[in-house]
Amino acid sequence: MTRIDRRALFTSGAAAALLAATGASLADTPKSGGVLRIAVPRDDSLDRLARGAVFDTLTEIAPDGTLRGELATAWQTDSEARVWTFDLRADAVFHDGAALTAGDVLAVLSEVGRAEALASDRIRIELAEANPGLPFLLADTRFVITRDGQSVSPLQQANGTGCYRVERAEDGRHFRGRRVEGHYKDGQAGWLEAVDIIVISDPAVRAEALRDRYVDVSVLPAAQGLRGLGGVRFFPSESEMSLAISGTVGLPRRIGRGAPLDDGRIAERWWMA
């Protein structure tokens, strides 16, 4: 395949892999609306980005590298960092309309330690060994919270509490997420009306899709003929790039260059400038 499949792009759209942290950012304020289209290779990028759009975790790493609550509003531990309690959001709702409960969280976190519900909105986890970094661990996509421990796949049946519900999807091929109205993150994240992710195996075709404006972001290992194209940015840099991004896309401010701070969070954190 040397030419882009335009029909596939029109019907499916696109989305991208993890943005490596960089000091560069757009200064403008996030704007609501629009569709972000991103082209990804045939690896785990589609699954990772779709999970970040559809599901939440108890905690999350912000673009500036700090830890903050997501489905958890607060947490405490004992002096040994072995027994932890987490307070849960009261306003988180799964895409099928069911409210988040302590049971949903316990079904996912039982592998972490001995877990129990102290109330409908509070859980306790007792670890076999002390772990002061547990809240950071729980931000990992391995611990996305599903309804009563349901599987995260297939994509078309994914049911989470994230900013985007599945509109259509096919594992290994494409995903479209539609913004959830009245989400608890309104005004803080989830700026896009929709996000499209499409798998395009050939990096040259992904570059062509960006150049011809069929997508807004392409996962690329090299500039692929995009040097000098107006408005295109390379991240983290042209010499060490992982993404090529159109100038129409807005990104949150971030710190550092050595760690990926937006793994799977592109859909809820980026916007159309």
Wavefront OBJ file of the C-alpha trace (Angstrom):
o trace
v 0.000 0.000 0.000
v 1.743 3.141 -1.217
v -1.225 5.469 -1.423
v -3.548 6.322 1.427
v -6.909 4.605 1.611
v -9.028 7.759 1.631
v -12.319 5.917 2.104
v -10.944 4.230 5.245
v -9.802 7.576 6.599
v -13.127 9.239 5.938
v -15.063 6.471 7.664
v -12.734 5.731 10.541
v -10.544 8.757 11.338
v -7.436 8.328 13.529
v -5.506 8.563 16.988
v -1.933 8.231 18.317
v 0.625 6.720 20.595
v 2.242 8.159 23.643
v 3.686 11.677 23.506
v 7.142 11.841 25.067
v 7.379 14.703 27.544
v 8.705 18.000 26.276
v 8.959 21.559 27.497
v 7.273 22.840 24.336
v 3.578 23.648 24.491
v 0.911 25.875 23.049
v 0.057 28.829 25.213
v -3.575 29.129 24.181
v -6.428 28.032 26.400
v -8.117 24.674 25.674
v -11.147 24.928 23.408
v -14.162 22.658 23.283
v -15.318 20.927 20.121
v -13.892 19.311 17.041
v -12.671 15.828 16.159
v -9.070 14.745 16.726
v -7.909 12.204 14.125
v -4.747 10.203 14.735
v -2.931 7.534 12.720
v -1.129 4.748 14.570
v 0.934 1.693 13.554
v -0.179 -1.889 14.042
v 1.050 -2.232 17.636
v -0.587 -1.570 21.014
v -1.152 2.153 20.319
v -4.812 1.801 19.363
v -5.630 -0.180 22.490
v -3.666 2.133 24.791
v -5.270 5.328 23.490
v -8.768 3.867 23.431
v -8.381 2.718 27.033
v -7.289 6.204 28.037
v -10.393 7.663 26.416
v -12.950 5.167 27.756
v -11.638 4.213 31.197
v -10.405 5.940 34.359
v -8.028 4.846 37.107
v -8.047 5.743 40.802
v -5.182 8.202 40.298
v -3.484 9.835 37.318
v -0.206 11.527 36.433
v -0.885 15.088 35.273
v 0.952 16.615 32.268
v 3.216 18.478 34.706
v 4.283 15.175 36.289
v 2.329 15.519 39.533
v 0.051 12.843 40.976
v -3.634 13.663 41.341
v -6.867 11.845 42.042
v -9.157 10.599 39.303
v -11.779 8.137 40.592
v -10.239 8.573 44.041
v -10.737 11.931 45.740
v -8.342 11.252 48.639
v -6.142 8.527 50.105
v -4.314 7.807 53.359
v -1.876 5.202 54.627
v -0.448 4.032 57.912
v 3.102 4.761 59.095
v 4.431 1.674 57.292
v 2.736 2.423 53.942
v 1.177 -1.032 54.037
v -2.488 -0.309 54.768
v -4.193 2.195 52.468
v -7.659 3.706 52.281
v -9.099 5.423 49.217
v -12.165 7.673 49.079
v -14.108 7.327 45.803
v -15.895 9.906 43.692
v -19.648 10.097 44.176
v -20.295 11.527 40.678
v -18.578 8.948 38.447
v -20.919 6.998 36.162
v -20.241 4.147 33.747
v -21.281 4.603 30.139
v -24.159 2.157 30.615
v -25.608 4.472 33.278
v -24.517 2.575 36.402
v -22.885 4.560 39.200
v -19.361 3.675 40.307
v -19.299 1.547 43.472
v -16.632 0.237 45.803
v -17.334 -3.234 44.412
v -16.256 -2.139 40.924
v -12.929 -0.943 42.295
v -12.369 -4.044 44.428
v -12.972 -6.308 41.425
v -9.978 -4.723 39.696
v -7.637 -4.135 42.639
v -7.942 -7.503 44.360
v -4.628 -8.536 42.787
v -2.836 -5.638 44.485
v -3.534 -6.786 48.032
v -6.284 -7.783 50.418
v -9.036 -5.313 49.598
v -12.376 -4.615 51.239
v -15.117 -1.997 51.159
v -15.412 0.211 54.249
v -18.417 2.017 52.756
v -20.047 2.438 49.353
v -17.478 5.139 48.564
v -14.439 3.965 50.539
v -12.078 1.002 50.203
v -9.194 -0.397 52.212
v -6.191 -2.239 50.744
v -3.751 -4.176 52.907
v -0.477 -4.955 51.139
v 1.776 -7.916 51.822
v 4.742 -5.523 51.831
v 5.064 -1.782 52.343
v 4.762 0.323 49.178
v 4.884 4.121 49.560
v 4.397 4.432 45.795
v 1.049 2.637 45.611
v -0.922 5.735 44.452
v 1.532 6.135 41.556
v 1.210 2.449 40.688
v -2.574 2.697 40.524
v -2.312 5.351 37.790
v -1.056 2.656 35.415
v -3.414 1.533 32.642
v -3.267 -2.015 34.023
v -5.610 -0.768 36.750
v -8.361 0.915 34.743
v -11.671 0.518 36.564
v -14.331 -1.460 34.732
v -17.929 -2.274 35.612
v -17.832 -5.149 38.122
v -14.473 -6.361 36.804
v -15.580 -6.715 33.176
v -12.917 -7.144 30.490
v -11.557 -4.072 28.706
v -11.981 -5.835 25.369
v -13.394 -6.130 22.785
v -13.274 -2.381 22.208
v -16.820 -2.113 20.891
v -18.121 -3.379 24.250
v -15.832 -1.329 26.497
v -17.772 0.220 29.398
v -15.859 2.721 31.490
v -16.257 6.027 33.326
v -13.949 8.019 31.019
v -14.654 11.189 29.060
v -15.443 9.239 25.870
v -17.894 6.420 25.235
v -17.396 3.973 22.364
v -19.331 4.997 19.271
v -17.770 2.393 17.002
v -14.659 0.256 17.189
v -12.911 -2.805 15.857
v -9.887 -4.222 17.659
v -6.689 -3.755 15.693
v -8.312 -1.454 13.113
v -10.120 1.635 14.355
v -11.900 3.379 17.235
v -14.231 6.347 17.553
v -15.044 7.758 20.971
v -17.820 10.308 21.512
v -17.645 12.795 24.387
v -19.862 12.014 27.394
v -22.208 14.876 28.214
v -22.210 15.989 31.855
v -18.994 14.157 32.693
v -17.403 14.852 36.071
v -14.337 16.293 34.310
v -16.294 18.921 32.390
v -14.267 22.124 32.186
v -11.050 20.295 33.128
v -10.578 17.659 30.401
v -12.378 16.038 27.495
v -12.339 19.069 25.198
v -12.965 17.190 21.956
v -16.388 16.307 20.631
v -14.935 13.041 19.346
v -11.629 11.255 18.826
v -10.838 8.915 15.940
v -8.038 6.340 15.938
v -7.101 4.409 12.800
v -4.395 1.813 12.244
v -2.202 2.449 9.187
v 0.723 0.045 9.079
v 2.953 1.897 6.603
v 4.727 4.930 8.153
v 4.959 6.598 4.731
v 1.176 6.381 4.379
v 0.705 7.762 7.902
v 2.916 10.706 6.927
v 0.908 11.219 3.738
v -2.311 11.214 5.755
v -0.966 14.045 7.896
v 0.429 15.948 4.932
v -2.923 15.727 3.105
v -4.800 16.709 6.305
v -6.777 13.515 6.608
v -5.396 13.144 10.144
v -4.104 15.585 12.754
v -1.489 13.375 14.433
v 0.681 10.581 13.055
v 2.928 8.210 14.959
v 6.209 8.341 13.047
v 9.794 7.173 13.634
v 11.167 9.776 11.180
v 10.091 12.968 9.414
v 9.022 10.979 6.296
v 9.175 13.968 3.950
v 7.360 16.309 6.361
v 10.306 18.654 6.968
v 9.432 22.192 6.008
v 5.708 21.516 5.923
v 4.055 24.517 7.508
v 2.570 24.040 10.944
v 3.822 20.492 11.546
v 5.659 19.873 14.833
v 7.822 16.880 15.731
v 7.819 15.450 19.256
v 9.881 15.143 21.312
v 12.188 16.478 18.554
v 12.819 15.994 14.854
v 15.903 13.880 15.578
v 14.171 11.703 18.210
v 10.601 11.953 17.062
v 7.704 9.720 17.966
v 4.852 11.930 16.739
v 4.210 14.442 13.983
v 1.446 16.853 14.966
v -0.516 19.410 12.970
v -0.474 23.019 14.105
v -4.251 22.826 14.546
v -3.801 20.664 17.663
v -3.413 22.143 21.153
v -1.380 20.416 23.871
v -1.245 20.954 27.644
v 1.872 22.325 29.252
v 4.259 19.651 30.464
v 7.661 19.318 32.096
v 10.815 17.374 31.295
v 11.840 15.279 28.310
v 12.830 11.977 29.866
v 9.498 10.370 30.737
v 6.187 9.838 28.939
v 3.599 11.834 30.849
v 0.603 11.443 28.532
v 0.512 7.715 27.911
v -2.998 7.043 26.684
v -4.336 10.442 27.785
v -4.269 12.243 24.446
v -8.045 12.047 23.891
v -9.008 13.821 27.102
v -6.097 16.284 27.355
v -5.525 17.585 23.831
v -7.816 19.936 21.916
v -8.336 21.448 18.472
v -6.798 24.899 18.444
l 1 2 3 4 5 6 7 8 9 10 11 12 13 14 15 16 17 18 19 20 21 22 23 24 25 26 27 28 29 30 31 32 33 34 35 36 37 38 39 40 41 42 43 44 45 46 47 48 49 50 51 52 53 54 55 56 57 58 59 60 61 62 63 64 65 66 67 68 69 70 71 72 73 74 75 76 77 78 79 80 81 82 83 84 85 86 87 88 89 90 91 92 93 94 95 96 97 98 99 100 101 102 103 104 105 106 107 108 109 110 111 112 113 114 115 116 117 118 119 120 121 122 123 124 125 126 127 128 129 130 131 132 133 134 135 136 137 138 139 140 141 142 143 144 145 146 147 148 149 150 151 152 153 154 155 156 157 158 159 160 161 162 163 164 165 166 167 168 169 170 171 172 173 174 175 176 177 178 179 180 181 182 183 184 185 186 187 188 189 190 191 192 193 194 195 196 197 198 199 200 201 202 203 204 205 206 207 208 209 210 211 212 213 214 215 216 217 218 219 220 221 222 223 224 225 226 227 228 229 230 231 232 233 234 235 236 237 238 239 240 241 242 243 244 245 246 247 248 249 250 251 252 253 254 255 256 257 258 259 260 261 262 263 264 265 266 267 268 269 270 271 272 273
